[in-house]
Amino acid sequence: MGKERGTRTPAGHRTDADPDVGRAVANLVYTAKVFVAARPVFAVVTARARRPDLALRRDTDVVIEGFPKSANSFVTHAFRMPQDRPLKITHHTHAAGVVIAACRRRIPVLVLIRQPLDAASRIALVRPHISLRLLLRGWISFYRPLLPWRGRFAVGSFEEVTNDLGAVMTAMNERLGTRFVPFEHTPENEQEAFRAMEDDWATRIDPTELGHELNVGRPSPNRDALTEDILAKLRSAPYEPLRAEASYLYSQIAGG
């Protein structure tokens, strides 16, 4: 007799018994993507080939980028809402190279950042065949190339953008000389942004499927519970060197 939909073990569930080696092909593909994403020319060309509507262009108004599961979807939808005209936003390429290319072109950039273990554990739910070690290295590989460009972009931490995105946008305007209308972070506006996120994901994943719950960016206590085993593993001794490097990068990017 099969498990009920609500009680089945999700694909991303990992336990202490998991040796965390991932699958060879998945690890290789992820490593190649990380390599390409860190290099501006390759990252921009790849983004244009994969999702041309989201790619960096000469007429891009703003770039909103971060490692996956760093409130990218929420910020992108909420950022648009108060503007008096449609914006051309480059987003969801998850490529440091795109951020660097935008900085070189003087295009405004908002970099999103979440605590590394939280971000890695969340992406691990939807990338169960990739080693946790590689996912944490992927977080590091996103933010490390951005250090020399820290003075050229604005930053919003996960906590900041999910509690007062308007304040982050105001700080962005002051730092970069932009004039975006700040998002008014009321419960009503927040729910409108969440609905837009839900509608977007519903075009890609059936809302009745587990994958929808794991991917959609709104708050989810059920999803949070699923990350506990992953977080426990990431906090264990074998990951200490990567945690230390990631923690340093977080302090430099978020506090710069």
N, C-alpha and C positions, 0 to 999 in steps of 0.2 A: 504494500500500500504506500503510495507516494506521500511526501510531506505536503501539508496545506500551504497555499501561497504565502500566508502571513508568517509561517514558522520555518520555512526552508532556510537553509544556510546559504548566505549570499556568496557569489563567486569571489568577492574580495575578502572573505573572512580568513584570517590567519591566526594561528595559535602558536604557543611556545614550542610545539613539536615541529613546526614548519622550519626546515633548514634555510629558507629564504635564499634559494639559488635562482628562483624564477625559471623561465624557459629560455633556452639558448637563443632561439630565433627572436623571441620578443625582446630579450635583453639587447641583442645585436641591433635590431631596428631602432630601439629607443636610444641607444648610444649614438647611432648615426644621426638621428633627429636632433639630439642635443648638440652634437658637433656642428651641424648646419645652422641651427638656430642662433648660435653665438656669433656667427660671422655675417656682418651686415649685407654684403652683396648676395650671398647665398640665401640668407633669410628672407630678404625682400623678393627675390626672384621666386623662391619656393612658395611664399605666401600668395603671390600673384597667380601662380599656377594652380594652387590648391583652392583658394577662396578669393577670387579677384575682387569681390565686393567688399572684403575686409582689409585688403592689402594697402600698403602705404603708397600714396600717389602725390603728385605735385599740389593737388587741390585738397588734400586732407586737412581738416580743421583742427583735429586733436588726435593724439594717440593715447589709448588707455590700455596698458599692458601689465601683466603680472604672471607669476607662476600659476598654473591651474589651481583652482579652488581657493582663490584669494579675493573673492567677491567681484570677479571680473564681470559676470553677467549683471549683477545688481547695479554696479556702478555705471556700466554702459547704458542700461535702460534708464536709470534715474538721472544720469547726466543730461540726457536728451530732453527730459520732460519740461523743464522750465525755460528752455531756449525759445527765442522768438523766430527762429528759422530752423529748417532741417540741417543737422550737422553731418559732415562726412567724417566718420570716426573709424580709425584703424584700431581693431581690437581682436582679441582671441587668437592672435598668431602665437602667443606664448614664446616669443623669440626676443632675446636680448639684442640680437642684431638689428631688429626693426627699431627698437628704442634708440640705439646708437645712430642708425641712419636718419631717424627723425631729428635727433639732436644736431646732427651735422647740417641738416637743412633748416634748422631753426623752427621746426614745427613743434608746437606745445605738446608736452608729454606728461601724463600722470602715471607714475609707476605704483602699482599696488603690491603690498607685501604683507604676508601673514607669517606668524611664528613658524619656523621651518618644520618642526615635528607635527604641528597641526596640519599644515599644508600637505606634507608627505603622507601622513596617515589617511587623509581624505582622498588623495589621488590614488592611493593604494587600493581603495575600495573598488574603483572602476578600472584599475590596471593590475589585476591580480596575478598576472603572469610575468610581471617585471619585478626584479629583486628590489627589496626595500632600500638596500644600500645604493642601488642605481638611482632610485627615485630621490633619495636625499642628495646624492651627487648632482642630480638634475636641478634641484633647487639651488644648490651652490653655483652650478654652471650658468644659471639664469642671472643671478645677481652679481657674481664676481666681475664679469666684464663691464658692469655699469659703474663700478667705483670711480674710474677716472672721469666719468661724465656726471657725477653726482650734483655738480653745481648747475647743470643744464636742464634738469627736470624736477617736477614736483613729486611728492611721495604721499601716499595715503596708506596707513596701516589698516589691517582688517578691522580692528576695533574702532578706529576713527571713522572709516567710511560706512560702517554698518550702524553707527550711532549718530553721527553728525556729518554727513557727506557735504552739506552746505558749508561748514567751517573749513573742510579740506579744499573745496573749490575756491573759497575766498582767499585762503592762503596761497593757492595756486595762482590766482589772478595777481596777487601782490608780488609773488616771486618771479613770475614769467611775463608780467605785463599784459596778460590776457583780460578779456572782459566777458567771460561766461557768466550767465545768470546762475547764482548758487541754488542748488536744490534745497527746498524747504523740507526738512526731515520730520514731517508730521506722520502720525500713524496712518492717516489716509493716503498720503503720497507714497509711503513705504509699501503699503498693500497694493497700490496701483503698479508699482515697479515689480513686486512679486508676481502679480497677475501677468504682466508682460513676459516675465521670465518663464512662467508656467506655459503660456501660450507658445512661446518660442520652442521650448523643449518638447511640447506635445506634437510639433511638426516633425520631430526626429525620432522620438521614442514613445510608444504607447503608454499613456498615463497609468494604465492598470499593471504595467510590467514593473518588476523590481528595479530594473535599470533606470527607470524614470526617477524613482525615489533616491537612488544613489547619485544621480547626476545633477538634478535640479538644484539651483543654488540657494533656495530659501532655507530658513532654519528647519531642522528636522531632529527631534529628540531620538527617534529610532535610528537614524543614521549616525548620530553622535555615539550611541551605545555600541554600534558595530565597530567603531574605531578604537575601542579601549584596548583590545588585544594587540592591535598594531602599535598604538602608542607605548604600551608596556614593552614591547620588543625594541622599539626605537630608543627607549630610555635605558636599555641594558648596556653592559660594558663594551661589547664589540663595536657599538656605534659611537662610542665616546669621541674619537678623533673627528669624525664627521660632524657630530653635534657641536663640538667646540668651534670648528671652522664656520659652520652655519650661524652659530650664535654671534660670532664676531661680525660676519657680513650683515646680519640683521641690525646690529647696533650701528654699523656704519651707514647703511642705507636709510633705515627708519629714523635715525637720530641725526643725520647729516644736515 
